[in-house]
Amino acid sequence: ALLPHLMSGPLHKATGPAAIVASLVQEPAARRLYRRLVEDPFVARRDLDADAVEVLVRDRAELTRRLDEDFGLVLEVRTEGALAYDPDGELTDAPFPGAGTVEQAALLLVSELTDRYDPEPGADLHVDTAALDVLLGEFVAAHARTWRRDYVRDVPLLRRDVTSLLTRLGLARPSEDGLMLAAPAARYRPTAAERSAT
C-alpha cells in the first residue's frame, strides 16, 4: 500500500516508461520532494527547485509526520538539505555505518576528515586523492589484521570503493582529483565506543 504514495498516477493508465517519466515532471512540488526523501538518503538543498524548498520549509511538520507514518523514517532538515533516515535500518539497501572493511574505512574517513578540516556548518569539503590515500593508508596499517586482504594490499582500490559507497549514500561526490564530502556526512562521526570497536 506504499506504492501509491510514490507514484503520480496509476501505472495501468501509463502508456509506457516515457509517460511515467513525463508525469513526474508535472507532479506537484510536495510529491516530488516526498519521493526524493523516500528514495535518496540525503537531498541537498541546492538540488531542489524553489517550489520544493518552499514545501520543505512550509510543510516540514507534515512531511515529518507522513514519512514517519508511511515508512518509519525520521526527517532531519538542516542548512545543507534534508535527510530522511531509517533508525531501525530495515529499509536501507546499504546500511551505514555497518560491518565490513569498506564501511569501517568510510566511517573512519568521514570522522577524520571532519575532525581534521572542521568545515563550516553546511559546507562541503574537497579532499584530493593524495590526502585520501594517506589517510586510508594509515587506517589500513592500523587495521591490517582485521580488514580484507585485497584492500590492505591495494589502497587505491579501497579509496574507489569507499568513494563509491559514500556517493551511493549521498554523502560525497567524486571529483577529478579526489572527492567532495557532503556536509551531512559529519553526522556519521563515530562515537568513542564505535572508534574502539574498529
N, C-alpha and C positions, 0 to 999 in steps of 0.2 A: 504494500500500500504506500510505499515511499516514492515510487517512480512518478506518480502524478505531481509530486512537489517539485520535481526536477524538469519535467517536460513542459513545453509551452503549449502543447496541444496533444490530442490523441494520436498515437502512432498509426492506427489503422486508416486515418484520413490523409496521411502523408503519401505523396506520390513517389517518394524516393529520398535518398540521403540529402540531395541538394535542397529539397523542400524543407527538410528538418533544419538544416543549417540556415536557410533563409529566414525561417520563423524565429530563430534565435536572435538574429539581428534586430528584429522588430519587437521583441518581447519587452515588457516594462523593466525599468531600471531595478526595481526591487527584486524581481525574479532573477534577473541577470546576476545581481550581487549575491542573492541567496545561493544560486547554483555555484558560483565561483567559490563561495565559502565552504560549500559541501565538498566540492571536487578538489580544491587546492589546499595544501596545508597552511599556506600563507598567501594573502592577497595584498600586494604593495599598493599603497595609496596612489602612487604615480602611475600605476597600470589601470586605474579606474577612470571612467569618464566623469564629467562634472555631475551628471544625474545620479550615478552610483555613489559618489562621495556624499552628495546631499542625503541620499537614503541612509547611508551609513551613519551620518551624524544625527539626522532627524529621527530615524526609526530604530536606533540601536537597541532599545529595550525590547521592541517587538522581535527584531532579528535574534536577539539573545534567547528569548522565550521560545521561538519557533525552532531554532537549532537544537536547543535542549530537549524540547518535547518530541521532535521528529527523529532526531539522531543521537541524542545524548552528548552533543558537542558543547563545549564551553567556548564562548566568544571573548576574545581579548582584543580591544581596539586601542591602538597606540598611535603616536605621531606618524610612524612609518607605514602603518597599514593595519590590517586585521588578521587575526589568527583564530581559526575555529578548530580546536583540538579535541581529541577523544581521550579523556582522562583514564578510561579503562583499557585503552589500547585494543579495542575489539574491532574497530572499523578500518584501521590502517593496514595498508599492504606493505608498508615499510616502517616498522617500529623504530623509533628513535627517541632517546638513546636505547640501545639494545646490545645484545651479546654479539660477539664476533669481532674480528680484527678491524675491519673497516669501520664498524660502528664505534668501537672504542677509540680508534685513531681519530675519527671525525669529532667525537666529543672532546677529546683532549686538545685537538687543534682549535676548535671553537673557543674553548676555555683559555688556552694560552694566547691566542690572537687577541681576544677581547681584554684579557688582563694586561698583556704587554703593550698594546697600542691604545687602549682605552678610548675608543672612538666616541665622538659626540653622540648623545642620545638621538636616535632616529637616523644616524648617518651610516652609510655603507662603508666598508673598509676594503681597500685594494691591497692585496698581498701578492708579490711577484713569486714566480716559480722557484727561484733560488731560495727565498726565505721559507717557502713551504717545504722544500726538500730538506733544509737544515732542521726545521722543527720535527718533521716526520722521521728524519734520521735519528734524532735524539730519542723520540718515542720508541723507535724500533730497537735502539740499543738498550733502553730500559726494560723492554718487554719481549726481547728476543726469544726467551724460553717458552713464552705462553702464546705468542702470536703465530699466525700461519707462516710457514717457512717461505712460501713464494713471495710474500710481502716483506719478510725480513731480508731476503736476498735482493729485492727489486723495489727500492723506494719510489721511483717514478711510477711503477705500477700501482703502488699504494696511493700515491698522490692522485692518479687518474681515477681510481675507484672511490676515494674519499670525496673528490670534487664531484663525481657523478652522483653519489649519494646526497650530498648537500644540495646539489642542483635539483634533483628529483623532489627533495623536501621543500624547495623554495627558499632555502637558507643561504644560497650562494648562486653566483652566475660565473661561468668560466670567462676568462678574458684572454687576450692574445698572449699575455706574459704572466699568467697566474690565475687568480680568482678574485671576485668581488664578493666579500662576505656581507650578506644582508643583515641589517640591524637586528631583526628578531632572533638571529642566531644566538645573541647574548643571553637569551632566556634559558638556554640549554647548558649554561655553565654548570659543571658537576658540583655536587656538594662535597664536603670533606669525606663523607663515607664512600661516595662514589669514586673519589680520587684514590682512596686507599685500597679499593677493591680492584682497580685496574692494574 
